[in-house]
């Protein structure tokens, strides 16, 4: 293998630039040339590529987002679009591909692998919902951002004696909400994986006020759906839906904060910088060794390769021990 390509796709995540930097410089160290692909799979379908050097990735390890940019690509979802992408790689002499992104991105990598393109994926999503790896790039930074916001909201909540509902990201999973809620000292954490009764929560809030508590924090994952509350279509987010119900059932002033895309921004934490650096290096070395159709993951302290099919075929369960402790502490 003499020439590889690198792309990022889907939602951006802090640590992507660290992975791009590491993959580029690792490849150059081993004597390979590197092609950067702009705008993910859409850029790949359009042949939007450029030659990368060591200088191309200078001064990016501390930046969030992705220097290669990202985009959705409806065209790539079709078989013809995937074949066009594979043809463009061959036309540019690219013999292997490092793909950085979340579940949808890795599914795209699987499609290219099935077309004969040697591919290694790097999990990068603040949702942390990729199977086979303890952590995906961006999760640690996003969790720290959410915890910082929860701490600041708690300061003002205690001053005014309010309930606060804080909605965090996570798509259809509760990994981010669970970690941020537990670390931020939330009284209640609502996640898609676990049922809850809003009446029980509101009764717990009222008991807390009766004991002298002056505020409550409820962290809600954006993927929470299907409870018997008000018409979901009336609200922009599940956080506002929950907040309205809490306000109605408790009679207490309740404010709602939706953190949204602020969780994707900000300088990556040390953990995400190190993770991106190691993921990028391991991905390129796997390509060179011919160990493709894989993703790089971390289990405990060990970096390992997993079949990409395994990574995208099954969901990632929440940490039941974290949830047990969060439930034990709730409402206290």
Secondary structure, DSSP 8 states (H G I E B T S, - for coil): --EEEEEE-SS--TTHHHHHHHHHHHHHHTT-EEEEETTHHHHHHHT-EEEE-TGGGTT-TT--S-TT-----GGGGSHHHHHHHHHHHHHTT--EEEEEESHHHHHHHHHHHHTT--EEEEEB-TT---TT-S--BTHHHHHHHHHHHHHHHHHHHHHHT-EEEEEE--TT--HHHHHHHHHTT-SEEE-TTS---HHHHHHHHHHHHHTT---EEEEEETT----S-S-GGGSSSHHHHHHHHHHHHH-S-EEEEE-GGGGG-S---HHHHHHHHHHHHHHHHHHHTT--SEEEEEETTEEEEEEHHHHHHS-----HHHHHHHHHHTT-
